Amino acid sequence: MQKEFLQIRRNSFMPKIILVFPVMIMCVMPWVMNMEVRNIVVEVVDNDRSTVSRQLVQRIQASNYFVFNGLKATYADALHDIEHSKADLVLVIPPQYGRRQTGSNGERAQLLIAANAVNGTKGSIGSSYLSQMVSKEGEMKSSQPASALFLYNKHQDYKVFMIPALMGILLMMLCGFLPALNIVGEKEAGTIEQINVTPVAKWMFILAKLIPYWLIALVVMTLCFILSWAVYGITSQGPLWLVYLLAVLLALFFSSLGLAVSNYSETLQQAMLVMWFFVVCMMLLSGLFTPARSMPHWAYLSTYVNPMHYFIDAIRTVFVRGGTFASIAHQIYALAAIAFVTGCWAVLSYRKNG
């Protein structure tokens, strides 16, 4: 362990990346890793020219989600702009729209929303936004307002949802890639031979390499908590010791996986490519960006052995919803089991005579 800490301290690059990487991820990524769809270019074909239709157009202009690209004379003109990627949505207001909205016979006018679905996410979500705006307009005219109650994230701030996930990405990158480069780096430098001729047991050797990365994980999580509070005013709704427990278990898994990969690798390039394969697969199949239940069933089955899935689910339960140990007991036990198996693999795969 003393050797490991000395190597980290004497490496001019390592301490800097351990501090700069969390600051970069926490201060920049929550602003750009946003699944909200904004700046949707909308054109309107107003065939009614009534007060009600003008009010609807004004609401679209005032929205933070849309960019109003003007009124078009015909639907063909607006469709031409969609075909040339100058517009994302077209709203066609039919004749007699205002009269039907304010009439007492209960008849509702039908509007046409045409979306550019080359980007399926932008097209579907933009259409949904515009449909909600039109529906709200109709409810306001019929004096039947709708209400919604948002739990946990009342202001629907996407940063509240993403910050816990970014903590998992930090642990995955730092506690996964750094150990993966450890043993194979000593192989290339030739220093591993000095360890091989000592009476140090394999489990003791691996444990001495794991403990520094557990401490790094705790330092990184503490720095993340401070930045989350100082920059965004976001704090954990649940007990912090649960978040630290999850961080230690995830760090144990990824550091063990990194060491196991390093044991089998002969060069740094080989270790990096193999580790990158595991990291990308586990990240994309964890439900970090999109709900895991949205995946095909055969892909969803992979979440049962994916520690990132358990970590993301558990930390969001604690950090956002204020969950207790009982709320995430299943995830903790699963993480501990997977981390233990991976740790044993790291010990058994180390060859002292290699």
C-alpha positions as CSV (number, residue, x, y, z in Angstrom):
1,M,0.0,0.0,0.0
2,Q,2.9,2.4,0.8
3,K,4.3,1.7,-2.7
4,E,0.9,2.4,-4.3
5,F,0.5,5.8,-2.5
6,L,4.1,6.7,-3.4
7,Q,3.4,5.9,-7.0
8,I,0.3,8.1,-7.1
9,R,2.0,11.0,-5.3
10,R,5.1,10.9,-7.5
11,N,3.1,10.7,-10.7
12,S,2.6,14.4,-11.7
13,F,-0.4,13.6,-13.8
14,M,-2.4,11.3,-11.5
15,P,-3.3,13.7,-8.6
16,K,-4.3,16.4,-11.1
17,I,-6.7,14.2,-13.1
18,I,-8.3,12.9,-9.9
19,L,-9.2,16.5,-9.0
20,V,-9.8,18.1,-12.4
21,F,-11.9,15.3,-13.8
22,P,-14.7,15.6,-11.1
23,V,-14.7,19.4,-11.4
24,M,-15.1,19.2,-15.2
25,I,-17.8,16.5,-15.1
26,M,-19.9,18.2,-12.4
27,C,-19.6,21.8,-13.5
28,V,-20.0,21.3,-17.3
29,M,-21.8,18.1,-18.0
30,P,-25.1,18.7,-16.2
31,W,-25.7,21.7,-18.5
32,V,-25.0,19.7,-21.8
33,M,-26.2,16.2,-20.9
34,N,-29.8,17.3,-21.0
35,M,-32.5,15.1,-22.5
36,E,-35.0,18.1,-22.7
37,V,-35.7,19.1,-26.3
38,R,-35.6,22.9,-26.9
39,N,-35.3,25.4,-29.8
40,I,-37.8,23.5,-31.9
41,V,-38.4,25.5,-35.0
42,V,-42.2,25.9,-35.6
43,E,-44.1,27.3,-38.6
44,V,-47.8,28.0,-38.5
45,V,-50.4,28.0,-41.3
46,D,-53.3,30.1,-39.9
47,N,-56.4,29.5,-42.0
48,D,-58.6,31.0,-39.4
49,R,-57.2,34.5,-38.8
50,S,-59.3,34.9,-35.6
51,T,-58.5,36.3,-32.2
52,V,-58.2,32.8,-30.8
53,S,-55.8,31.6,-33.4
54,R,-53.6,34.7,-33.0
55,Q,-53.5,34.0,-29.2
56,L,-52.4,30.4,-29.9
57,V,-49.6,31.7,-32.2
58,Q,-48.5,34.2,-29.5
59,R,-48.3,31.4,-27.0
60,I,-46.0,29.5,-29.3
61,Q,-43.9,32.6,-29.8
62,A,-43.6,33.1,-26.0
63,S,-42.6,29.5,-25.3
64,N,-39.1,28.6,-24.2
65,Y,-39.2,25.4,-26.1
66,F,-40.1,26.7,-29.6
67,V,-38.5,29.0,-32.1
68,F,-41.2,30.6,-34.1
69,N,-40.3,30.7,-37.8
70,G,-43.2,32.8,-39.0
71,L,-46.6,32.3,-40.6
72,K,-46.9,30.5,-43.9
73,A,-49.6,31.0,-46.5
74,T,-50.1,27.3,-47.3
75,Y,-49.3,23.9,-45.9
76,A,-47.2,23.1,-49.0
77,D,-44.9,26.1,-48.2
78,A,-44.4,24.9,-44.7
79,L,-43.8,21.3,-45.8
80,H,-41.1,22.6,-48.2
81,D,-39.2,24.1,-45.2
82,I,-39.5,20.8,-43.3
83,E,-38.1,18.9,-46.3
84,H,-35.1,21.3,-46.4
85,S,-34.6,21.1,-42.6
86,K,-35.6,24.8,-42.1
87,A,-38.4,23.8,-39.8
88,D,-39.1,21.0,-37.3
89,L,-42.9,21.3,-36.8
90,V,-45.8,22.7,-38.8
91,L,-49.1,23.6,-37.1
92,V,-52.1,24.0,-39.4
93,I,-55.0,25.9,-37.9
94,P,-58.2,25.1,-39.8
95,P,-60.9,27.6,-40.7
96,Q,-63.6,28.3,-38.0
97,Y,-61.1,27.2,-35.3
98,G,-61.9,30.2,-33.0
99,R,-65.7,29.8,-33.4
100,R,-65.6,26.1,-32.6
101,Q,-63.4,26.7,-29.5
102,T,-65.7,29.2,-28.1
103,G,-68.9,27.6,-29.2
104,S,-71.4,25.9,-26.8
105,N,-72.2,22.9,-28.9
106,G,-69.2,20.9,-27.6
107,E,-67.6,20.6,-31.0
108,R,-63.8,20.8,-31.0
109,A,-61.7,21.8,-33.9
110,Q,-59.0,19.5,-35.2
111,L,-55.6,20.8,-35.8
112,L,-52.8,19.3,-37.9
113,I,-49.3,18.9,-36.5
114,A,-46.7,17.8,-39.0
115,A,-43.2,16.9,-37.6
116,N,-39.8,16.3,-39.1
117,A,-39.1,12.8,-37.8
118,V,-35.6,12.3,-39.2
119,N,-34.6,12.9,-35.6
120,G,-37.3,10.7,-34.0
121,T,-36.8,12.0,-30.5
122,K,-37.0,15.6,-31.4
123,G,-40.0,15.0,-33.7
124,S,-42.0,13.0,-31.1
125,I,-41.2,15.2,-28.1
126,G,-41.7,18.4,-30.1
127,S,-45.1,17.2,-31.3
128,S,-46.0,16.2,-27.7
129,Y,-45.0,19.7,-26.5
130,L,-47.1,21.4,-29.1
131,S,-50.1,19.1,-28.5
132,Q,-50.0,19.9,-24.8
133,M,-50.0,23.6,-25.6
134,V,-53.0,23.2,-28.0
135,S,-54.8,21.1,-25.4
136,K,-54.2,23.6,-22.7
137,E,-55.5,26.4,-24.9
138,G,-58.7,24.4,-25.4
139,E,-59.1,23.7,-21.7
140,M,-58.7,27.4,-20.9
141,K,-61.4,28.3,-23.4
142,S,-63.7,25.6,-22.0
143,S,-63.0,26.7,-18.4
144,Q,-61.8,23.2,-17.5
145,P,-58.2,23.8,-16.3
146,A,-56.0,20.8,-15.7
147,S,-53.6,20.4,-12.8
148,A,-50.5,18.2,-12.4
149,L,-48.6,17.2,-9.2
150,F,-44.8,16.6,-9.7
151,L,-43.2,14.5,-7.0
152,Y,-39.6,14.7,-5.8
153,N,-38.4,17.0,-8.6
154,K,-41.0,19.7,-8.5
155,H,-39.4,22.1,-10.9
156,Q,-38.6,19.3,-13.4
157,D,-34.9,20.2,-13.4
158,Y,-33.0,17.7,-15.4
159,K,-29.8,18.4,-13.5
160,V,-31.4,16.8,-10.4
161,F,-31.8,13.6,-12.4
162,M,-28.4,13.6,-14.1
163,I,-26.0,14.6,-11.2
164,P,-26.3,11.2,-9.4
165,A,-25.7,9.4,-12.7
166,L,-22.6,11.6,-13.4
167,M,-21.2,10.5,-10.0
168,G,-21.5,6.9,-11.2
169,I,-19.7,7.8,-14.4
170,L,-16.8,9.4,-12.5
171,L,-16.4,6.3,-10.3
172,M,-16.5,4.1,-13.4
173,M,-13.9,6.0,-15.2
174,L,-11.4,6.7,-12.4
175,C,-11.8,3.5,-10.4
176,G,-12.0,1.4,-13.6
177,F,-9.3,2.7,-16.0
178,L,-6.7,3.6,-13.4
179,P,-6.4,0.1,-11.9
180,A,-6.6,-1.4,-15.5
181,L,-3.4,0.4,-16.2
182,N,-1.7,-0.5,-13.0
183,I,-0.4,-4.0,-13.2
184,V,0.1,-4.0,-17.0
185,G,2.1,-0.7,-16.5
186,E,4.3,-2.5,-14.0
187,K,4.7,-5.4,-16.5
188,E,5.9,-3.0,-19.2
189,A,8.2,-1.2,-16.7
190,G,9.6,-4.5,-15.4
191,T,8.8,-3.7,-11.7
192,I,6.3,-6.5,-11.4
193,E,9.2,-9.0,-11.3
194,Q,10.2,-7.5,-7.9
195,I,6.8,-8.3,-6.5
196,N,6.8,-11.8,-8.0
197,V,9.9,-12.8,-6.0
198,T,8.5,-11.6,-2.7
199,P,6.5,-13.7,-0.2
200,V,3.5,-11.4,-0.5
201,A,0.2,-13.4,-0.9
202,K,-1.9,-12.8,-4.0
203,W,-4.9,-11.6,-2.1
204,M,-2.7,-9.2,-0.1
205,F,-1.2,-7.8,-3.3
206,I,-4.6,-7.2,-4.9
207,L,-6.1,-5.7,-1.8
208,A,-3.2,-3.3,-1.5
209,K,-3.9,-2.1,-5.0
210,L,-7.7,-1.9,-4.3
211,I,-7.6,0.2,-1.1
212,P,-6.1,3.4,-2.7
213,Y,-8.9,3.4,-5.3
214,W,-11.6,3.1,-2.6
215,L,-10.1,6.2,-0.9
216,I,-10.0,7.9,-4.3
217,A,-13.7,7.1,-4.7
218,L,-14.6,8.6,-1.3
219,V,-12.6,11.8,-2.2
220,V,-14.3,12.1,-5.6
221,M,-17.8,11.6,-4.1
222,T,-17.1,14.2,-1.4
223,L,-15.9,16.6,-4.1
224,C,-19.1,15.9,-6.1
225,F,-21.3,16.6,-3.1
226,I,-19.6,19.9,-2.5
227,L,-19.9,21.0,-6.2
228,S,-23.5,19.9,-6.4
229,W,-24.4,22.0,-3.4
230,A,-22.2,25.0,-4.3
231,V,-22.9,25.2,-8.0
232,Y,-26.5,24.0,-8.3
233,G,-27.9,24.1,-4.8
234,I,-28.7,20.4,-5.1
235,T,-28.2,18.2,-2.0
236,S,-29.0,14.6,-1.2
237,Q,-32.5,14.0,0.1
238,G,-31.4,10.8,1.8
239,P,-28.6,9.9,4.2
240,L,-25.1,10.5,2.8
241,W,-23.7,7.3,4.3
242,L,-25.9,5.3,2.0
243,V,-24.4,7.1,-1.0
244,Y,-20.9,6.5,0.3
245,L,-21.7,2.8,0.7
246,L,-22.9,2.6,-2.8
247,A,-19.8,4.4,-4.0
248,V,-17.5,2.0,-2.2
249,L,-19.3,-1.1,-3.6
250,L,-19.2,0.3,-7.1
251,A,-15.5,1.3,-6.7
252,L,-14.7,-2.2,-5.5
253,F,-16.3,-3.7,-8.6
254,F,-14.7,-1.5,-11.1
255,S,-11.2,-1.5,-9.5
256,S,-11.4,-5.3,-9.3
257,L,-12.5,-5.5,-12.9
258,G,-9.7,-3.1,-13.9
259,L,-7.1,-5.3,-12.1
260,A,-8.5,-8.5,-13.6
261,V,-8.3,-6.9,-17.1
262,S,-4.8,-5.8,-16.2
263,N,-3.8,-9.3,-15.2
264,Y,-4.8,-10.7,-18.6
265,S,-3.3,-7.8,-20.6
266,E,0.3,-7.6,-21.9
267,T,0.2,-4.0,-23.1
268,L,-1.4,-0.7,-22.0
269,Q,-3.3,-0.5,-25.3
270,Q,-4.8,-3.9,-24.9
271,A,-5.9,-3.1,-21.3
272,M,-7.5,0.2,-22.4
273,L,-9.5,-1.3,-25.3
274,V,-10.8,-4.2,-23.2
275,M,-11.8,-1.9,-20.4
276,W,-13.4,0.5,-22.8
277,F,-15.5,-2.4,-24.2
278,F,-16.9,-3.3,-20.7
279,V,-17.4,0.4,-19.6
280,V,-19.4,1.4,-22.7
281,C,-21.6,-1.7,-22.6
282,M,-22.4,-1.4,-18.9
283,M,-23.0,2.4,-19.2
284,L,-25.4,2.2,-22.2
285,L,-27.3,-0.8,-20.8
286,S,-27.7,0.6,-17.2
287,G,-30.6,2.9,-17.7
288,L,-28.4,5.9,-17.1
289,F,-29.8,8.0,-20.0
290,T,-33.0,6.2,-20.9
291,P,-35.3,3.9,-18.8
292,A,-34.1,0.3,-18.7
293,R,-37.6,-0.9,-19.2
294,S,-37.6,0.7,-22.7
295,M,-35.0,-1.8,-23.9
296,P,-36.0,-5.0,-25.6
297,H,-36.5,-7.9,-23.2
298,W,-33.4,-9.7,-24.2
299,A,-31.3,-6.5,-23.6
300,Y,-33.2,-5.8,-20.3
301,L,-32.0,-9.2,-19.0
302,S,-28.5,-7.9,-19.0
303,T,-29.4,-5.4,-16.2
304,Y,-29.5,-8.3,-13.7
305,V,-25.7,-8.7,-13.9
306,N,-25.0,-5.0,-14.6
307,P,-23.7,-3.3,-11.4
308,M,-24.1,0.2,-13.0
309,H,-27.8,-0.5,-13.3
310,Y,-28.1,-1.2,-9.6
311,F,-26.0,1.8,-8.6
312,I,-27.9,4.3,-10.8
313,D,-31.2,3.0,-9.6
314,A,-30.1,3.1,-5.9
315,I,-28.3,6.5,-5.9
316,R,-31.3,8.2,-7.6
317,T,-33.6,6.6,-5.0
318,V,-31.5,8.0,-2.2
319,F,-30.3,11.3,-3.7
320,V,-33.6,12.4,-5.4
321,R,-36.4,10.6,-3.5
322,G,-34.8,10.4,-0.1
323,G,-34.9,6.6,0.1
324,T,-33.6,4.6,3.1
325,F,-31.6,1.4,3.4
326,A,-34.8,-0.6,3.1
327,S,-35.6,1.1,-0.2
328,I,-32.3,0.0,-1.8
329,A,-31.5,-3.2,0.1
330,H,-31.9,-5.2,-3.1
331,Q,-29.5,-3.1,-5.0
332,I,-26.9,-3.0,-2.2
333,Y,-27.0,-6.8,-1.8
334,A,-26.7,-7.3,-5.6
335,L,-23.8,-4.8,-5.8
336,A,-22.0,-6.4,-2.9
337,A,-22.4,-9.9,-4.5
338,I,-21.1,-8.8,-7.9
339,A,-18.2,-6.8,-6.4
340,F,-17.2,-9.8,-4.2
341,V,-17.2,-12.2,-7.2
342,T,-15.2,-9.7,-9.3
343,G,-12.7,-9.2,-6.4
344,C,-12.2,-13.0,-6.2
345,W,-11.7,-13.1,-9.9
346,A,-9.0,-10.4,-9.7
347,V,-7.1,-12.3,-7.0
348,L,-7.3,-15.7,-8.8
349,S,-6.4,-14.3,-12.1
350,Y,-3.1,-12.7,-10.8
351,R,-0.1,-14.9,-11.7
352,K,2.9,-14.3,-9.6
353,N,5.1,-16.2,-12.0
354,G,3.8,-14.1,-14.9
